[in-house]
Amino acid sequence: MRCRIADAADLAQPVAWRSVTGGAHSAPTPAATGLVRASAGVPGPAASAEAEVAGEAELAQARQGGFQEGLRRGRDETAAPVQQTLDRLAETLRELADTKRKIRNEAEHELVKLSLAIARRILYRELSTDPESIQGIVHAALQKLQSREIIRVRVYPAAATAVRAAFERRTSSAAVEIVADTGLETGAILFETALGDLDASVETQLQEIQRGFADRLISR
């Protein structure tokens, strides 16, 4: 193994130390300059927070806008079908109202007919079993005629005797001619006066009642 003894001149070399005091005349090193330039391009904590808040606000605004647009489109898409449904419903209600009115009118007409049919049956049965019940019709007819002069009364044969008895009780009507007309049906009685005739027959009065009800139902 070889060994070399160094001379004193080789060992005593001066060392160049870099100044770290940052004096007025010391220039920044290239590494320090690059670090400063890199730091200048990076935002600070405050700037990052502001940017994040602004981004969230824009996102919330975009979401709200999308929600409103969705609602508008939804209303537009459903408005027409809903309106059509409402129109059909209104038409159906009108038809139901018309049907109800028609059914009610028909029911009322039928009720009137039924009531008159019952009254007709009762009256004719009463006249058939008790001819003297015709006197009530005679009394009502005389009240309607009032002071008219009665010349002749034509009545169905079964009630001629009862009608004659009714007029005999009226001293002012003793001269009235009572005719038993075989061409008249049960309940028929006609009063002949100087001013015209009065048909006081049961059937005629029932028909007048029916027409009166019909007129009232139509006028409602």
C-alpha positions as CSV (number, residue, x, y, z in Angstrom):
1,M,0.0,0.0,0.0
2,R,1.3,3.4,-1.0
3,C,1.0,6.5,1.1
4,R,1.5,10.1,0.1
5,I,2.4,12.7,2.5
6,A,0.7,16.0,1.7
7,D,2.6,19.2,1.6
8,A,1.5,22.1,3.8
9,A,0.7,24.1,0.6
10,D,-2.0,21.5,-0.4
11,L,-3.7,21.6,3.0
12,A,-3.8,25.4,3.6
13,Q,-6.4,26.4,0.9
14,P,-8.7,29.3,1.7
15,V,-12.5,28.5,2.0
16,A,-15.0,30.8,0.3
17,W,-17.9,31.2,2.7
18,R,-21.3,32.5,1.4
19,S,-22.7,35.5,3.3
20,V,-26.0,34.8,5.1
21,T,-26.4,38.2,6.8
22,G,-28.5,39.7,3.9
23,G,-26.5,42.8,3.7
24,A,-27.5,45.8,1.5
25,H,-25.2,44.8,-1.3
26,S,-25.8,41.0,-1.1
27,A,-27.7,39.8,-4.2
28,P,-30.4,37.1,-3.9
29,T,-29.4,33.7,-5.0
30,P,-31.2,32.1,-8.1
31,A,-32.9,29.6,-5.8
32,A,-34.4,32.3,-3.6
33,T,-35.6,34.3,-6.6
34,G,-37.4,31.2,-8.0
35,L,-39.1,30.6,-4.7
36,V,-40.4,34.1,-4.5
37,R,-41.7,33.9,-8.0
38,A,-43.5,30.6,-7.4
39,S,-45.1,32.0,-4.2
40,A,-46.5,35.0,-6.1
41,G,-48.6,32.7,-8.4
42,V,-50.4,30.7,-5.6
43,P,-53.6,32.3,-4.0
44,G,-53.7,32.8,-0.4
45,P,-56.3,31.2,2.1
46,A,-58.7,34.2,1.9
47,A,-58.8,34.2,-1.9
48,S,-59.5,30.4,-1.9
49,A,-62.5,30.8,0.5
50,E,-64.0,33.6,-1.5
51,A,-63.8,31.6,-4.7
52,E,-65.4,28.6,-3.0
53,V,-68.3,30.7,-1.7
54,A,-68.8,32.3,-5.1
55,G,-68.9,28.8,-6.7
56,E,-71.4,27.5,-4.2
57,A,-73.6,30.6,-4.8
58,E,-73.5,30.1,-8.6
59,L,-74.3,26.4,-8.1
60,A,-77.3,27.2,-5.9
61,Q,-78.6,29.8,-8.3
62,A,-78.2,27.3,-11.2
63,R,-80.2,24.7,-9.2
64,Q,-82.9,27.2,-8.4
65,G,-83.2,28.2,-12.0
66,G,-83.4,24.6,-13.1
67,F,-86.1,23.9,-10.5
68,Q,-88.2,26.9,-11.6
69,E,-87.8,25.8,-15.3
70,G,-88.9,22.3,-14.4
71,L,-92.0,23.7,-12.6
72,R,-92.9,25.8,-15.6
73,R,-92.5,23.0,-18.1
74,G,-94.5,20.7,-15.8
75,R,-97.3,23.3,-15.6
76,D,-97.3,23.8,-19.3
77,E,-97.4,20.0,-20.0
78,T,-100.2,19.3,-17.5
79,A,-102.3,22.4,-18.2
80,A,-103.9,21.2,-21.4
81,P,-104.9,17.7,-20.1
82,V,-106.2,19.2,-16.9
83,Q,-108.3,21.8,-18.7
84,Q,-109.7,19.1,-21.0
85,T,-110.7,17.0,-17.9
86,L,-112.3,20.0,-16.4
87,D,-114.3,20.7,-19.6
88,R,-115.5,17.1,-19.7
89,L,-116.4,17.2,-16.1
90,A,-118.4,20.4,-16.6
91,E,-120.2,18.9,-19.6
92,T,-121.0,15.8,-17.5
93,L,-122.4,17.9,-14.7
94,R,-124.6,19.8,-17.2
95,E,-125.9,16.6,-18.6
96,L,-126.6,15.2,-15.2
97,A,-128.5,18.4,-14.3
98,D,-130.6,18.1,-17.5
99,T,-131.3,14.5,-16.8
100,K,-132.3,15.2,-13.2
101,R,-134.6,17.9,-14.4
102,K,-136.1,15.7,-17.0
103,I,-136.6,12.8,-14.6
104,R,-138.2,15.1,-12.1
105,N,-140.6,16.6,-14.6
106,E,-141.5,13.1,-15.9
107,A,-142.0,11.9,-12.4
108,E,-144.2,14.9,-11.5
109,H,-146.3,14.4,-14.7
110,E,-146.7,10.7,-13.8
111,L,-147.6,11.6,-10.2
112,V,-150.3,13.9,-11.4
113,K,-151.7,11.3,-13.8
114,L,-151.6,8.7,-11.0
115,S,-153.4,11.0,-8.6
116,L,-156.1,11.9,-11.1
117,A,-156.5,8.2,-12.0
118,I,-157.1,7.4,-8.3
119,A,-159.5,10.4,-7.9
120,R,-161.4,9.3,-11.1
121,R,-161.8,5.8,-9.8
122,I,-163.0,6.9,-6.4
123,L,-165.5,9.4,-7.8
124,Y,-167.0,7.1,-10.3
125,R,-167.4,4.3,-7.7
126,E,-169.1,6.8,-5.4
127,L,-171.5,8.0,-8.2
128,S,-172.3,4.4,-9.1
129,T,-173.1,3.3,-5.6
130,D,-174.7,6.5,-4.5
131,P,-176.3,8.5,-7.3
132,E,-177.3,11.3,-4.8
133,S,-173.6,12.2,-4.5
134,I,-174.1,14.1,-7.7
135,Q,-175.8,16.8,-5.6
136,G,-172.3,18.0,-4.6
137,I,-171.5,18.6,-8.3
138,V,-174.8,20.4,-8.7
139,H,-174.2,22.7,-5.8
140,A,-170.7,23.6,-7.1
141,A,-172.1,24.3,-10.5
142,L,-174.8,26.6,-9.2
143,Q,-172.2,28.6,-7.3
144,K,-170.2,29.1,-10.5
145,L,-173.3,30.1,-12.5
146,Q,-174.4,32.5,-9.8
147,S,-177.4,34.5,-11.1
148,R,-177.5,33.1,-14.6
149,E,-180.9,31.8,-15.7
150,I,-180.7,28.0,-16.1
151,I,-183.0,26.7,-18.8
152,R,-182.3,23.0,-18.8
153,V,-180.0,20.4,-17.1
154,R,-179.0,17.3,-18.9
155,V,-177.6,14.5,-16.7
156,Y,-176.9,10.8,-17.0
157,P,-180.1,8.8,-16.3
158,A,-179.1,7.2,-12.9
159,A,-178.7,10.7,-11.3
160,A,-181.7,12.4,-12.8
161,T,-183.8,11.9,-9.6
162,A,-181.1,13.2,-7.3
163,V,-180.5,16.3,-9.5
164,R,-184.3,17.0,-9.7
165,A,-184.5,16.8,-5.9
166,A,-181.6,19.2,-5.5
167,F,-183.3,21.8,-7.7
168,E,-186.6,21.4,-6.0
169,R,-185.0,22.5,-2.7
170,R,-184.2,25.7,-4.5
171,T,-187.4,27.7,-4.9
172,S,-185.9,29.9,-7.5
173,S,-185.0,27.0,-9.7
174,A,-188.3,25.0,-9.5
175,A,-189.0,25.6,-13.2
176,V,-185.7,24.2,-14.5
177,E,-186.1,21.2,-16.8
178,I,-184.2,18.1,-15.8
179,V,-183.5,15.8,-18.7
180,A,-182.2,12.2,-18.2
181,D,-180.0,11.9,-21.2
182,T,-179.2,8.3,-22.1
183,G,-176.3,9.4,-24.3
184,L,-174.4,10.7,-21.3
185,E,-171.9,8.6,-19.3
186,T,-171.8,8.3,-15.6
187,G,-170.8,11.5,-13.9
188,A,-171.8,13.7,-16.9
189,I,-174.0,16.7,-16.3
190,L,-174.6,19.8,-18.5
191,F,-176.2,23.1,-17.6
192,E,-177.9,25.1,-20.4
193,T,-178.3,28.8,-19.7
194,A,-179.3,31.8,-21.7
195,L,-175.7,32.9,-21.9
196,G,-174.2,29.5,-22.8
197,D,-173.7,26.0,-21.5
198,L,-171.6,24.8,-18.5
199,D,-170.1,21.3,-18.6
200,A,-169.9,20.3,-14.9
201,S,-169.2,16.6,-15.6
202,V,-166.7,14.7,-13.4
203,E,-164.4,13.9,-16.4
204,T,-164.4,17.5,-17.6
205,Q,-163.4,18.8,-14.2
206,L,-160.6,16.2,-13.9
207,Q,-159.2,17.1,-17.3
208,E,-159.2,20.8,-16.2
209,I,-157.3,19.9,-13.1
210,Q,-154.8,17.9,-15.1
211,R,-154.2,20.8,-17.5
212,G,-153.8,23.2,-14.6
213,F,-151.1,21.0,-13.1
214,A,-149.4,20.6,-16.5
215,D,-149.3,24.4,-17.0
216,R,-147.8,24.9,-13.6
217,L,-145.1,22.3,-14.2
218,I,-144.2,23.8,-17.6
219,S,-143.9,27.4,-16.2
220,R,-141.5,26.3,-13.5
